[in-house]
């Protein structure tokens, strides 16, 4: 964390001091030079801070020293922000704030003195990198790597009952190792988060296979993240000679070349099995593979890793992704561990309540379940004793042997992060348990907080997206939903990981949570404050100029709360029960993110334009009806999402409406996202100035606007998403005149009657198009043919967009389409899928096609179809599919079973019935 502060401050100072000072005031000059000098001093400490941060858990003196360095870093960062705040108002304001300049200069001087004193103190108290090797053990019995090594070795002696929920994976591993006929040396990877049971699984398989003598020789080696190539080769050599030490050469004195030659000689013409446990870096494989001969004997190498990047060393068909145990499997492992001395290994009825609650804290992680089970096995079997265990269970702070090991293993993944990823991960602690995080919102928040630094030609959003993917690859964030591009759409944090980063954030002053009425001390160095459902009239908020983020889940909020947060960068209000934002909001001149999504707020402050640093304004599903004219002054704005809800009932958002943008849109030249805005002629002309636009959604489009739209859009060379909604059913959308169509489009949505009942010809040239949604377009059959050869089209939706009675998909059409939706096509009575069409279709949705009473002809040709959804479809087609319903396990061809969902309204409720059927037999 301390290194993060040093780097963050360096970047912030560079940006802050690049601005010209507002006034020639002697204190101002002193502040500028003082901030720059302090940043240079902190930069010199960066390498040392990296070392010191790594020793914090093992050395109390180092921990205290780093904490104080961190506090000074926060003070200096605050000074940089305060400087930017005070110098942003011109000469008159600078003179009016003369006292504030003097106070800032004094605070800066004190911070610099503290920094110098702390720099001297590290020498005085002997805080040196050279002493790292002498660091003491952590309270849990060893540092993270030592604990990991001990647990890995212990996997050789795990009892059979402690291996639960991996039977299918175990069979698959056995098959890959002993039944695969490929004679080439090949890799198998088992990937998952720390503590999920990778080592236990592969070690049990390794022991069985090695004992069977299927391989001529075998070696089990723990790699860990601090390996050296020579030591790793020596470990492998010693393991290979474990049963024949008398013939082992003196490998301790060998150099790299000698080690490689010795191993190649020993493994020549042998079928060998090598297990590399806990591989953190792909380089571990690249640096030793020359020693592992590939002479066609069918040798196998197993790798366990937390990194999906490392797992990709193996072929995609030879990777196992381990997930936490399901509820039933977790209960089985818990009982097998806790009651292993009992014959029946069952939990007594009077303890089930607390057993379930304790097990819930383990979140399906085998390491946690076994650790807490071992602890409970030693406790009295009383509700009082088990309640005490539950109430005192703290993975991060526990001194109980075994419990603390869980955090040691998980913390290894967090400690391994570089500073830019670590602060992004710690930021995720703001989210509640089991919260589904939207990728787009998260990366915009990271950018607003200043966590994303420009690199090369990539945008900040692209860099943030890469950071997020790296955290996913490291198994620290879990993907719950992907979009049609295969990119993350929703994700979450495993509860135990969240507990660890939350405690780190709170301990280091990175974030503060409160669920009651907090009285916040002005001396506390808070970086982020989250008030969870607090009544703001009971909150005492002093002048906390160090706060960076204020995510409020409140019942009420007034201007008195905001007055103390003038250096705030993020204000994100969810489900706030107010209808107007206070005017004092516009004093938050450092604000970069303002989110009022899903609130009842109807009005934005008239002086919103004072927020010159604002990057994101998100009013989606709020009650905001109009934008203040001053919004045109927000020249830093990158993302503007506008969509007004019509009902105050959150349960039924219903259709929303777009918002009119006032004059001056052409000033917002940094805009990348402009969604759900009402189009008019002047606004559409202004779009031509927004050359960085990537996502554009226009409502209320009509003929006079279409005259100017092609010219404006042609200047958006990077446009990836375009949505056009006509004003009404009488408007004819003629999109053919695009002389320079947006050929990079990935998503296109058109709502409204298309001229001549045809798509514009340029749509057939959109080779990057992945998703196409057409609504109320009144298309003819030949337009569908225009789309059929698009090389990347994955999702196609026709909603009241096709007027013919018959729709035929010929051979070779839609070569990569995975999802097809046909909705509200009242004339459609016949659908045919010819052989060789839609060869990758996975999901077919038919909805409210009232004349479609027959099962689509040739549906058996859709060999990859897994899901068929029928929404409000005629009873005839439902009955024919039900007649062919297959009882579970009774079907001729298991590869052809399709899940059919019949969804319909009944007495105001949406009902769903699921059918499993073989559509081939239904057609027959």
Secondary structure, 3 states (H helix, E strand, C coil): CHHHHHHHHHHHHHHHHCCCCCCCCHHHHHHHHHHHHHHHHHHHCHHHHHHHHHCCCCCHHHHHHHHHHHHHHHHHHHHHHHHHHHCCCHHHHHHHCHHHHHHHHHHHHHHHHHHHHHHHHHHHCCCCHHHHHHCCCCCCCCCHHHHHHHHHHHHHHCCHHHCCCCHHHHHHHHHHHHCCCCCCCEEEEEECCCCCCHHHHHHHHHHHHHHCCCCCEEEEEECCCCCCHHHHHHHHHHHHCCCCHHHCCCHHHCCHHHHHHHHHHHHCCCCEEEEEECCCCCHHHHHHHHHCCCCCCCCEEEEEECCHHHHCCCCHHHEEECCCCCHHHHHHHHHHHHCCCCCCCCCCHHHHHHHHHHHHHHCCCHHHHHHHHHHHHCCCCCHHHHHHHHHHCCCCCCCCCCHHHHHHHHHHHHHCCCHHHHHHHHHHHHCCCCCCEEHHHHHHHHHHCCCCCCCCCCCHHHHHHHHHHHHHHCCCCEEEEECCCCCEEEEECCHHHHHHHHHHHHHCCCCEEECCCCEECCCCCCCEEEEECCEHHHCEECCCCCCCEEEEECCECCHHHHCCCCCCCEEEECCCCCCECCHHHHHCCCCCEEECCCCCCCECCCCHHHCCCCCEEECCCECCCCCCHHHHHCCCCCEEECCECCCCCCCCCCCCECEECCCCHHHCCCCCEEEEEECCHHHHHHHHHCCCCCEEEEEEECHHHHHHHHHHHCCCCCCCEEEEEECCCCCEECCCCCCCCCCCCCEEEEECEEHHHCCCHHHHHCCCCCEEEEECCCECHHHHHHHCCCCCCCEEEEECCECCCEEEECCCCCCCCCEEEEECCCCCCEEEECCCCCCCCCEEEEECCCCCCCCCECHHHCCCCCEEEEECCCHHHHHHHHHCECCCCCCCCHHHEEEEEEEEEECCEEEEEEEEEEHHHHHC
